[in-house]
Amino acid sequence: MSDSPALRPFLAADAPALAALFQASVEDLAAEDYTDAQRAAWAGLADDEAAFAARLAERLTLVATIEGEPVGFASLRGVEEIDLLYVLPSAARMGVGTLLCDALERLATARGGVKLTVDASDTAEPFFAGRGYVPTSRNTRIVGDEWLGNTTMMKQLAAAPAPGTKP
C-alpha cells in the first residue's frame, strides 16, 4: 500500500467490507488491551451485517481508501460525537486514522459543533490524547457476556467564523 489515502462517503455496498475491517481491527489492533473473549464479543457487533450497515447509514460515515480499497472508516453521530473510527491493521500508522479524524473535526465545526466527544477504547485512547482530547470519564460497557472498558474523551473545537466573515 503506497498510495495516500483518499476519503469518500459511505455507500451501502461498503457494508460487508467495513464489517470485516471492523472485526479485523478489533481482533488485531486491540489484542494488547483486551482479552480474547472481550475482542470476540466486540467484533461480534458486526456479525449482523444489516444492523451494522444501518448504524453506518444513520450517521455521517466517511470511508478512507487506498487504491480504491477501504482501509478505514469513521462516523459522526449528531454534530458532536465520534461514534466509530476503525482502521485496517495493515494500514495502521499510515495516517488513515488522522485523515478520518481531521475530516470529522472539520465537519463537526462546519455544522456548528463546539466540541467533540468519543468513547475511546484503551487501544485508541493514546491516539485521541495526541490530538488534544482529554479524558472526562471512565466507562464499562457490557457487550455480550463481556465487560469492556473505555474512556469518554472530549476536545474543544475551534469556533467557526461568523457568516460573512473571513476565517
N, C-alpha and C positions, 0 to 999 in steps of 0.2 A: 504494500500500500504506500504509494509515493505521492499521489495527488493530494492537494489540500482539500479539506472537507468543504462541502457546499451545503446550504440549507434550503429546504423546501417545506411546504405544508404537508401534513399527514393526509394520506389517501386511504380509503377503506381497504384497498388492495395491499396496503403495507402491513395489515394486522398480523398475518402469520409470521412474517419476518421479524416484526417488532416483538411479538410474543417470544419467539426463540431467542432474540437478542436479550430481552429482559431476563429470561431464565439463565442464559449463559453468563450474563453479567453478575447475577446474584450468586450463582454456583461458583464462579471462578474468582471474581474480584472481592467478594465478601468472605472468602474462606478463612482468613486470619482473624476475623472479628466475630463470626457466628458459627455455631455448631452445624454439623451435617443436617441434623433434624430441623434446626431453625431455617437453614437455607432451603431445604426441601419444601417446608411449609410456605416460605416467602415466594419461592419460584412457582409454587402451585397456584399463586394468584393469577397466573396467565394460562392455566390449564383450560379454563373456559374461554376459548378464543373470542366468542361472540361478546361476552361480557367485557373482556379486555379491550376489544375493538370499540365497544360503546363508550367505555371510560375515556379512551383516547379521542374519540369523535366529539364528546361532550365538552372538551377543553380545547384551548388553543394549543395544538400539538405541532411541534416542528420536528423534522427528520433531518439528521445530518447524513450526508452520503459521501463516499469516496468512490470515484469511478462508477457512479450510478448506483452503488450498493449501500443500503442502510448500515451505518456504523454507530449510530446513536440517536436518541430522541429525548425530547423534554416537553413537558406540558405545564401550561399556566392555568390554574383554576381561579376564576374570577380575575381580579386585577392585581392581587397582592399575595398570591400563594403559588410557589413552585410545587406541583403535585408529583411529578416524576422527572427524573433525569438519569438516564442509563446509557452506558457506552459499551460497545462490543469489546470483550477482553483484548482482542488483537489490535484494537485501535486506542487502547488506554494510553494516556500520557502523550497523545499526539495532537492535543489542542481541541479535540472534539467536544469535551465537556465545557471547556472555556468558551468555545464558539456558541454552543447552545445556551449557556448561562448568560453570556453577553446579550444575546438576542432577546431572551426573556426579560432581562432587566430593562432593555430599551423599550420593548413592547409594553411592559408594565408602566414605565414612566410616561410613555406616549398616551396611554389610556387613563392617566390621572393617578396612578398608584404613587404613594409616597414612601412605601416600604415594601419589602418582600419577605415572606417567611417561608421556611422549608422545614419539614421534619426529616432531618439528615440522619442517615444510618451512621453507625460508628465508622464504617468504611469511608463515607462521604464527608464526614464532619471536617477533616483537615482541608479538603478542597474548598468547602464553603468558608471556613475560617480564613483561609488565604485570600478570599475575595472580600473580606470585611464583614462577613456575617458573624453575629455574636450570639452565644447560647442564651436562651431565655428560660428553658425548662427541659428537664429530663423526663422521658416518657417510656412507658411499656405498653405494648400492644399485643393482643392475643391474635395469632394467625394460626388457624387450625388448632392443634393442641400445644402450640409453642408460644412462649413469651419472647418478643423481640424488643430490644431497647433501641431508642433513637433520641435525638436531641432536637427540640424546636430551636431554630436559629432565625435571626432577623437582621435585615440590612436596611438602613435608610437609603432611599433613592434620591438622586439629585432632583430638585424641583424642575418641572417642565417650564419652559419660558411661557410667559403670558401670551395669549393670542395677539398677533400683530407686532410682536417684538422679535428682535433678532437674538438667537441664542448666544 
